[in-house]
Amino acid sequence: MAMAEVIYFDVNETLLDMSPVKSTIAEALGGDDSLVPLWFSTLLHHSLVDCATGQFHPFSDIAGAALVMVARNNGYDIALEDAKESISNAMMSAPAHADVKPALERLRGSKHRLVALSNSSINGLEKQLSHAGVIDCFDRVMSVESIRTYKPYPAVYHWALREMGITARQGLMVAAHGWDISGAKAVGMQTAFIKRASKSTYPLGLAEDFVEDSLTTLVEKLTS
């Protein structure tokens, strides 16, 4: 396998611990944390509805709308603006997972270029990474709002590769989401799945090049 020149990182859950967001969602839903995964799947579902229907709403807006939908279906009443604001505030407070900064700093000392590639808005993404203390680890921070479509649509990965001036095989996508891995693999990128809590690979997805328990073990393989 050729060495990846550019390593792209998904941000939410892959790099950042979304516990503050999950707590906020559960609180809005009467403390029922079993509804949090439903909210997240509803968010992802409707981001792809936007892509399929030629629309584009900011990811935070779709997150708020998803919370309103789940709330209504479970007997709660939440205003859309309140939902958007509470989720946005929680997103900005998400810390990095413990393995993230040491791993990124080690990669920075290698020949790789590092890119954060997220469905979040560029403004929110920069605030998140700054709060988590890792924004200086990246050569580039990229948001899908630049092309107004969401991962895992192929256009996102093609755009990210063009922006960094590399071929697909020179790029490695690192994510804790099977759908993100399959999207990157479909355009020919190398891929690495990180096994964060409650995350698993997609059994019907395109095979990953790496499946690792942490960023630490991935970086050890990439830099050895």
C-alpha positions as CSV (number, residue, x, y, z in Angstrom):
1,M,0.0,0.0,0.0
2,A,1.4,3.4,-1.0
3,M,1.9,5.9,1.7
4,A,-0.9,8.5,2.0
5,E,0.4,12.0,1.3
6,V,-2.7,13.6,2.8
7,I,-4.7,12.3,5.8
8,Y,-8.3,13.5,6.0
9,F,-10.0,13.3,9.4
10,D,-13.7,13.3,10.1
11,V,-14.3,15.5,13.2
12,N,-17.5,14.7,15.2
13,E,-17.1,11.5,17.1
14,T,-13.9,10.6,15.3
15,L,-11.8,13.3,16.8
16,L,-14.2,15.0,19.3
17,D,-16.1,13.4,22.1
18,M,-19.8,14.2,21.5
19,S,-20.9,13.5,25.1
20,P,-22.0,17.2,25.6
21,V,-24.2,17.0,22.5
22,K,-25.7,13.6,23.5
23,S,-26.4,15.0,27.0
24,T,-28.1,18.0,25.5
25,I,-30.2,15.9,23.2
26,A,-31.2,13.5,26.0
27,E,-32.2,16.4,28.2
28,A,-34.5,17.8,25.5
29,L,-36.1,14.4,25.2
30,G,-37.1,14.0,28.8
31,G,-33.8,12.4,29.8
32,D,-34.3,9.5,27.5
33,D,-30.8,8.8,26.2
34,S,-32.0,5.8,24.2
35,L,-33.4,8.4,21.7
36,V,-30.0,10.0,21.0
37,P,-29.0,7.5,18.3
38,L,-32.4,8.0,16.7
39,W,-31.8,11.7,16.6
40,F,-28.3,11.2,15.0
41,S,-29.6,8.8,12.4
42,T,-32.5,11.3,11.6
43,L,-29.9,14.0,11.2
44,L,-27.8,12.0,8.7
45,H,-30.9,10.8,6.9
46,H,-32.2,14.3,6.2
47,S,-28.7,15.6,5.2
48,L,-28.9,13.1,2.4
49,V,-32.5,14.1,1.7
50,D,-31.1,17.6,1.0
51,C,-28.5,16.1,-1.4
52,A,-31.1,14.1,-3.2
53,T,-33.5,17.0,-3.6
54,G,-31.0,19.6,-4.6
55,Q,-31.2,21.6,-1.4
56,F,-28.7,22.6,1.2
57,H,-29.2,23.6,4.8
58,P,-26.5,24.1,7.3
59,F,-25.7,20.9,9.3
60,S,-26.7,22.6,12.5
61,D,-30.1,23.5,11.1
62,I,-30.7,19.9,10.1
63,A,-29.6,18.8,13.5
64,G,-32.1,21.1,15.1
65,A,-34.9,20.0,12.7
66,A,-34.0,16.4,13.5
67,L,-34.4,17.1,17.2
68,V,-37.8,18.7,16.6
69,M,-38.9,15.6,14.7
70,V,-37.8,13.1,17.2
71,A,-39.3,15.2,20.0
72,R,-42.7,15.5,18.4
73,N,-42.8,11.8,17.7
74,N,-42.2,11.1,21.4
75,G,-44.5,13.6,22.9
76,Y,-42.3,16.6,23.4
77,D,-42.5,20.1,22.1
78,I,-39.3,21.9,21.1
79,A,-39.1,25.1,19.0
80,L,-36.7,24.8,16.1
81,E,-34.7,27.9,17.0
82,D,-34.2,26.6,20.6
83,A,-33.2,23.2,19.3
84,K,-30.6,24.7,16.9
85,E,-29.1,27.0,19.6
86,S,-28.8,24.3,22.2
87,I,-27.2,21.8,19.9
88,S,-24.8,24.5,18.5
89,N,-23.7,25.5,22.0
90,A,-23.1,21.8,22.9
91,M,-21.1,21.2,19.8
92,M,-18.7,24.0,20.6
93,S,-17.9,22.5,24.0
94,A,-17.0,19.0,22.7
95,P,-13.5,18.0,23.9
96,A,-11.0,16.0,21.9
97,H,-10.7,12.3,22.7
98,A,-7.6,11.6,24.8
99,D,-5.7,9.9,21.9
100,V,-6.3,12.7,19.4
101,K,-3.8,15.4,20.1
102,P,-0.8,13.1,20.7
103,A,-1.6,11.2,17.5
104,L,-2.0,14.4,15.4
105,E,1.2,15.9,16.8
106,R,3.1,12.7,15.9
107,L,1.7,12.8,12.4
108,R,2.6,16.5,12.1
109,G,6.2,15.4,12.5
110,S,6.0,13.0,9.6
111,K,5.7,13.6,5.9
112,H,1.9,13.7,5.9
113,R,-0.4,16.7,5.5
114,L,-3.4,16.7,7.7
115,V,-6.9,17.9,6.8
116,A,-10.1,18.1,8.9
117,L,-13.0,17.3,6.6
118,S,-16.5,17.7,8.1
119,N,-20.2,18.1,7.4
120,S,-20.2,21.0,10.0
121,S,-20.0,24.6,8.8
122,I,-16.5,26.1,8.5
123,N,-17.2,28.7,11.2
124,G,-18.5,26.0,13.7
125,L,-15.7,23.6,12.7
126,E,-13.0,26.1,13.4
127,K,-14.5,27.0,16.8
128,Q,-14.8,23.3,17.7
129,L,-11.2,22.5,16.8
130,S,-9.9,25.6,18.5
131,H,-11.9,24.8,21.7
132,A,-10.5,21.2,21.6
133,G,-7.0,22.6,21.3
134,V,-6.1,20.8,18.0
135,I,-6.7,23.3,15.2
136,D,-3.0,24.0,14.9
137,C,-2.4,20.4,14.0
138,F,-4.1,20.8,10.6
139,D,-2.8,22.1,7.4
140,R,-6.3,22.7,6.2
141,V,-9.8,22.7,7.7
142,M,-12.5,21.9,5.1
143,S,-16.3,22.1,5.3
144,V,-18.7,20.6,2.9
145,E,-20.6,23.9,2.8
146,S,-18.0,25.0,0.2
147,I,-19.7,22.6,-2.3
148,R,-23.1,22.5,-0.7
149,T,-23.4,18.7,-0.4
150,Y,-22.8,16.2,2.4
151,K,-20.6,13.3,3.0
152,P,-20.7,10.5,1.9
153,Y,-21.7,11.8,-1.5
154,P,-18.7,11.2,-3.9
155,A,-18.5,14.9,-4.9
156,V,-17.3,15.7,-1.4
157,Y,-14.3,13.4,-1.6
158,H,-13.4,14.3,-5.1
159,W,-13.5,18.0,-4.2
160,A,-11.3,17.4,-1.1
161,L,-8.7,15.6,-3.2
162,R,-8.7,18.3,-5.9
163,E,-8.2,21.0,-3.2
164,M,-5.1,19.2,-1.9
165,G,-3.8,18.4,-5.4
166,I,-3.6,14.7,-5.0
167,T,-5.0,11.5,-6.5
168,A,-7.4,9.3,-4.6
169,R,-4.8,6.7,-3.7
170,Q,-2.7,9.4,-2.2
171,G,-5.4,10.3,0.3
172,L,-6.4,8.4,3.5
173,M,-9.8,9.0,5.1
174,V,-10.0,8.4,8.9
175,A,-13.5,8.1,10.4
176,A,-15.5,6.4,13.1
177,H,-18.5,6.1,10.7
178,G,-18.9,3.2,8.3
179,W,-20.9,5.4,5.9
180,D,-18.0,7.9,5.7
181,I,-15.5,5.1,5.1
182,S,-17.6,3.6,2.3
183,G,-18.0,7.0,0.7
184,A,-14.2,7.6,0.6
185,K,-13.4,4.1,-0.5
186,A,-15.9,4.3,-3.4
187,V,-13.8,7.1,-5.0
188,G,-10.6,5.1,-4.5
189,M,-9.2,6.6,-1.3
190,Q,-7.4,4.6,1.4
191,T,-9.5,4.3,4.5
192,A,-9.1,3.8,8.3
193,F,-12.0,3.0,10.6
194,I,-11.5,4.0,14.3
195,K,-13.6,2.0,16.8
196,R,-15.1,4.7,19.0
197,A,-17.8,3.8,21.5
198,S,-21.0,2.5,20.0
199,K,-19.6,2.7,16.5
200,S,-19.1,-0.2,14.1
201,T,-18.1,-0.8,10.5
202,Y,-20.9,-1.2,7.9
203,P,-21.1,-5.0,7.1
204,L,-22.2,-4.3,3.5
205,G,-19.8,-1.4,3.0
206,L,-16.6,-1.3,1.0
207,A,-13.7,-2.9,2.9
208,E,-11.5,-0.6,5.1
209,D,-7.7,-0.6,4.8
210,F,-7.3,-0.2,8.5
211,V,-9.6,-1.0,11.5
212,E,-8.1,0.3,14.7
213,D,-9.1,0.6,18.3
214,S,-7.6,4.1,18.5
215,L,-5.8,6.8,16.6
216,T,-2.7,5.8,18.5
217,T,-2.5,2.4,16.9
218,L,-3.2,3.8,13.5
219,V,-0.5,6.4,13.8
220,E,2.0,3.7,14.9
221,K,1.3,1.8,11.7
222,L,1.5,4.9,9.5
223,T,4.8,6.2,11.0
224,S,6.7,2.9,11.5
